[in-house]
Amino acid sequence: MTEKKHIQQGNSDILSIVEALQIIRANIPEVTPMDCSLQQSVGKYLAADVIAPEPSPRYTSSAMDGYAVRWEDVVSAGTQSPVALKIVGESQAGLQYENEVKPGEAVRISTGAVLARGCDTVVRVEDTSETGDTVHVKAVRSRGQDVRYKGEEFAEGELLLNRGKRITAAAAALLAAVGIEKVSICKPCEVALLVTGSELVSVGEKIEDDQIRDSNMIMLRAAIEDSGGKVTRALRVSDDAEATRRSLDETSADIIICSGGISVGRHDHVKKAAEDNGYSAFFWQIRQKPGKPLYFAGKEKTLLFGLPGNPVSAFMCFTHYVRPVITALNGLAFGWPMVSGEARDDIVNNVKRPNMIRVRLQWCPNSGYFITHAARQGSHMLTSLTQADGYIILEPGQRLRAGERIDVYRYDFLREPCLMES
């Protein structure tokens, strides 16, 4: 981790998006490696390169069921002039033929079985006929046909998987195939979630006229898990200074996310509670819409993000600033799932701050993605998220003209294209 960058932020110290990201990246702790059994490692990310402890294949074997032979004995074989060889044994998978095959001899061989000593070619069953202890070879194409050579896939000492590689089902199979029982993985990023607001009630609870249903808890928890984070605590906190201070004091994680309570009102206590608990502030505000108030602080190896209480602003701030940190602590590169899109119509930023404008993505075969301006953009409207696939960032007064291309920050990791309606 590079040297931490602290600032004392006043009203004139509102950061740009780029400046905020630079400070966040400079304060991300080093990835924590941990040993993990292969079975439990699936879905995690490697903390170190994996080197092949043995070659693949481990031995020279047959790729087909047939007969292991010497090329010199069968080079002249043909349908009209088959070559007769004496069958002297069999090499099965897990039970190899121990002797050396001599001129004029052959051994039956199964797929995956060790190629008998003295042999260099496998003749497929369908190119032979067998009578008693004699096999008649009717066709053979080339020396070494249907032979899998030791180390032809990779040699001992070769790089198998890079650091940061996600252990998929295929990767786990590869590791098992070379006898690796444990791997060093990046400890999954642990995230604690504190949602502040005395006016909040859970779904299913009776709601009064002056209360709001809590959508941030379920939204942010789902966003954390979708980003690869492990939620270790999720707690709702009232708008009380002591309750906020105590909740932070009792919470530990790689990342603590607070929703709400970071503005300048009498009932906004997160910043003061963080300072009382020994956190050092890095910044508080960013020049952007939505989500101008964004509090970022740290203590030892714990990072604290104070997100706006507005659900849309909270989600946008999480997506652009917190999600890349979670992925980085999980061993991946700091960044976002992005695609390039072409504007269908003009899109303009009419506000005085850089604007994260929500857009829809449509896929056109042979042309790529097209983007359209999502109908609803209000920072209080959750439908501005559900009716969009991602967002673009435009500077104040910037106009993206129809036909121009721009990078689109995806809300989700790209799994399938959004097909264009005909």
N, C-alpha and C positions, 0 to 999 in steps of 0.2 A: 504494500500500500504506500502511495506517495505521501509526502508531508501534508497533514491536514490543513485545510484552508478555513480559517474562522473569519467572520465579519461581524461587525456591529452595524446592524442595518437600521437606518433612519428612513424618513419619508422619501429622501432622494436616492435611496440605495436599492430601488426596485430593480431586480436583475432581469436580464434577457433570458430567454429559454436556453440559449447556448451557454451562457454563464452559469446558470443553475445546474445544467447537466455536467459541466466541467467540475464544479464543486462536489456534486454527488459522486462522480466517478473517482475523484481524488480521495474520497473518504470511505470507499468500499473496503472492508477488511479482506484479508487473504482467505482463500477457500480453505476450509478445514477438511483434511482427508480422514477417512476412517476405513478400517478393514470390514469387509462384509462377505458373508457367504454368497456363493454364486446364485443360489436359489433366491435369496433375498435381495440381490442386486438388480434384478430386472426392473427397468424403468428409471434407474439411477444413472449418474454420469461418472465416468472414470476420472479419478484424480491423478492418474499417472498412465503413461504409455504401457501397453501390454506387449511383451516380447515373447515370441514363440519359444517354449521350452523344448520343443521337439519338432521334427519335420512333419509335413503332411503331403502325401500319405506317409505313415511311419515305416512302411515297407513296400516293396514292389509287388503288385498284385494284379489280379485279372479283373477286367471291366465287364466280362461276360461269362456266362456258363459255356463251357466247351472243353478244349484239350490244350494243355501246355505242351509246346513242341519246340524243336530246334529249327530255325529258318532254313538251314542247309538241307534238312531232310524233306521239306515241303515246298521248296521254291518252284519245283516243276509240276506241282499238283494241278490237275484240271478235271473237268467233268468227264472227259473222255479218257483221262489217264490219272486216276486217283492214286495217291500214295498210301501204302499200307504201313502202319506203325504198330508196334506191340505196346499194349496198355500195361504199364508196370505198377500202377498205383493211382492214388487220388489225393488231391489237395483240397481240403474243405476250409471254409471260413472258420477260423479258430482251431483247425487241426491240419497242419501243413504236412506235405510229403517231405520226409527227411533226407532221402537219398538224392544223388545227382543223376539227372536223366542223361542216358548215353545215346549215341547215334542209333537211329532206328526205333527209338522208344518215345512214348507219350504218356502223360498222366491226365486223368480227368481233373477238371478244375471248376470250382464254383466262383460266382461273382464275389469279389472281395478276398478271396483266398490268396495266400502267399504263392508267388510264382516259383515253381520248383527250380532248384539250381541246375544250370545247364540249359534251361529254356529261355527263349527271348521273344516268343510269339504265342498268341492264343488264337486257336481256330474255333469259330463258333459252332455250336451243336448242329445248326441247320446246314452247315457246309460239310457235314460228315455223315458217315453211316458206321454202325458198329456191329461186328460179328464176333461173338465169343470174346477173346482177349485181344482182338485186333480192331483198330479204328482206320477207316478209309477216308483220307482227306481229299475232298473234291474241289476245293477252292480256297485260295489264300491271296490276300491283296498285297500285303507289304510286311517287311520285317518289323516286328514290334507292335503289330496291330492289336488293339484291345488290351494293351498293357498299361497299367497305371504305375508310373515310376515313383520311387521313394523321393520325397521332397519336391515333386513337380509343382505342387500348389504353393508351398513356401518351405524355406529351410529353417532349421533351428537358428534362433537368434534374429530372425526377421521381425519387423514391426507388424503386429497383428491389428491392434486397435489404438487409435490416438487418444491422448488425454482430452477429456471433454466429450468423448463419444458416449451417446446414450446406449445403455445396454438393452437392446431389443431382444426379441425371441431368437432371431438369427445370431446376434452377437453372443448371447448366452450359450447357444448350441456350439458355436465355434470355440468358446472358452472351455466348455465341457469336453469337446473333442480332443483337446490337447492336455487334458487332465488338470486344469486350473480350478481349484476348489474355492479359493478366496481371491477377492480383488480389492484394490484401494479405490473407494468411491468418494465423491464429494458429499460431505454430510448435507442432507437436504436442508434447505434454508427454513428455519423455524420462525414463524410469524405470530405475533400476538395482536389481537384486534380489540380496541377499546372504542366503543361508540358512545359519545356523550350526548346528553339531551334529556332534560326532565320531562319534556313534552312527548317523548316517544313511548309508544306501546307496541307490543308484539302483535303479529298477525294472529287473529283468533281472540285477542283480548277485547274487552269492551272499550270503546273509544268515546271520549267526550268531545264537545264542540271545539275545545281549545287544544286538542292533542293531535299528533301526527303518527301514522303507522310507520314503524321502523323498517325501511327498505335497505338502508345501508349495511346492516349486519349481514343479511343474506347475500347481498350483492358483492360486498367486499370479500366475504369469506369464499364465495364461489370464485371470484377473480383471483384470489390468492392461490387457491388449489389448482385452478386452471393454468396458472403461471408456474406451477411446480413447487409452490411453497407448502409447508406443513403447518397448519393452524394449531398452535399449542394452547392458546387461550382466547376466548371470545367473551367479552363482558360489556354490559351496558352500564354507563356511569352517569349519575345525576349531575346537574349543573351546580356542583358544590365544590368549593376550593379544596377542602380537606379530603373529600371523597376522591377527587381527581388526583391529588398528591399521593394519597394512600394507594390508589389503583396502580399508578406508575411505579411506586416503590415496591409493590408486591409482584410486579410483572418483569419477567426476563425472557429474552428471545434474541435472535439475530436482528430482527426488525420488529419494532413496535409501531403499529399504525393507529393513530387516533383520528376519529372522524368527528368534526365539529369542535367548537371551543377554542379556536385559534385566532379569532378576530380581536377587536378592541373593546367589546362590550363588557358590561359589569359581570356578566355570567360566563365569560370566556376565560377558562382557567388553565388550559393545557400548557401554554408557554411558561407561566409562572411555576406550575407544578413541575415541569421538566427542569427548570433552573434549580428549584429547591431539591431535586433529586440528583443534582450533579451533572446534568446534561449541558453541553456547550452548544450554543446556537450557531449554525452555519449561515442560514438565511431564513427569511420569513415571507417575502413577497416576490412574485414573478410577473413580469409584464406580459400578460397573456389573457385570453378569454376563451373558455371559462376557466375559473380556478386561480384568480390572482393571489389570494392568501394561501400559501403553502409553506408550512413550517418544517425545517429540516435541522436536526440536531443529532449529537452523538455523545456516547459515554463509553469509553473503553472499546469493546467490539460490538456494541449495540447501536443501531441506527434508529432514530425516531422520526417518523413522518407524521406531521399534523395536517390532515386533509380537510378541505371545507366540508361543512355539514350538508350542503346542497348535494343531493345524490348525483346529478350529472357532473357537477364540478369535481366531486370526490372520485368518480369513476375515471374522468379524463385525466386527473392528476395521477391517480394510481397507474393508469395505462402508460402514461408517458414517462413517469419518473420512478415509480416503485417497481413495476414489473421488470424493467431491465436489471434492477439491482438483485431481485430474486433469482433471475436466470443467471446472473454473473456469480452469485454465491453458490449456485448449483453447479458451477463449472463451465457454463457456456459463455459466449461472447456477450458483452453488454450491447443490447440493441433491441430491435422491434421486428415483428413479422411485417414485411412490406412488399408491395407490388407497385408497378408503374401503371398509371391509368391515363387515358385520354379523355379530356373534358368533352361532354356532349354539347353543353351550352356554356355561356359565360358564367363564371363564378367570381364574385367580387367581395372583398372585405371592406365593409363600410364603417367599421369601428376603429377606434384610435389605438388599439392594441393588436399585436399578432393574434390571429383568431384560428382556433382549432375547429375548422368547419366540418361537420359530419356529412359524409357522402355515402351514396350507394354504389356498389360495384356490379357491373354487368359484364359477362363474358361473351365475346363474339369469336367464334372459331376462325382461326387464321388471322385475326386482328388483335387479339388480346383483350385487356380490360378497358371498359369505358366507365367514366364516373359521372354521376349526376348529383346535384345538390339535394340533400335530404330536405323534405318539406318543412319539418319542424326543427328549429335551432335553439329554442329557449332553454336556458341553463336549468330551468325548473321542470323541464319536460322529459320524463324518462323515455317517452316515445322517440325522442331525438336520438336515442341510443338503439332502441329495438328496431327502428326503421332505417338504420344505417349499418354499413359493413366496416366502416373505419372513418378516418378523418385526414384532412390535408391541413397544412399550416400556411396561411397567407399573411403577409405583412400588411400594416395599415394602408388602405387605399389600393392594394394590389388587386389586379384583375387577371384571372386565369381565363384566357379566351378559348372558345370552342376550337377543338383540334389540337390544343397544346397538351403536353404530357406533364405529369407531376407525380411525385412519390406519394403513395397512400399508405398510411399507418393502419394496418389491419387490427381489428379488435380481437380476432381469434387467429390462431395459427392456421395457415391455409391448409384446408383439408380437401376441398372440392370447389370447382368454379361455380360462380353464380351465373347461371345460363341466362342469356338475353332472351326476352320474350319476342316471339315472332310478330 
